[in-house]
Amino acid sequence: MKFKRTIYIVILVIAAITLGRLIGSHADGELAWLAYNLAFSFTPGELLDIDILQLTFGISVNINVAQIILLLLALFVDYKTSSKLFPS
């Protein structure tokens, strides 16, 4: 049962992120505040640089207001529905 619940929350989060990006990219006019985004990244220098291989680790996050709202909504939906869908 834990596996099914985990898959359920992963699907909800992926749907929220995708739908939030879509809404944020098409928001204009009075809903332009939904498109406001925050981008931050961490990219350190090269870890390994040899002739045939260059290895660098880093992370980049770009999130908008619509995605944050839909992520919170997805967590709320999971909280309300997972006990009914997956009784223990």
C-alpha positions, 0 to 999 in steps of 0.5 A: 500500500505504501508503494501505491500511495507514493506513486499517487503523490508523485503523479500529483506533484508532477501534474502540479508542476507541469500544469503550473508551468503551463499556467505561468507561461500563459498568464497575462493581464490581471493574472500576470502575477502567476507568472512571477518566477524565482530562479536560483542555481548552484554551479560549483567549478569543475570537479574533474577535467581531463582530456576526454571527460569533464565532470561538473555537478550543479542544480538549477531551480526555476519555480513560479507562483502558479506552481507553488499554488498547485503544489500546495493544492496537490498536497492538500488533495493527497491529504484529503483523498489518500486515506479513502483511496488507500485504506490501511 
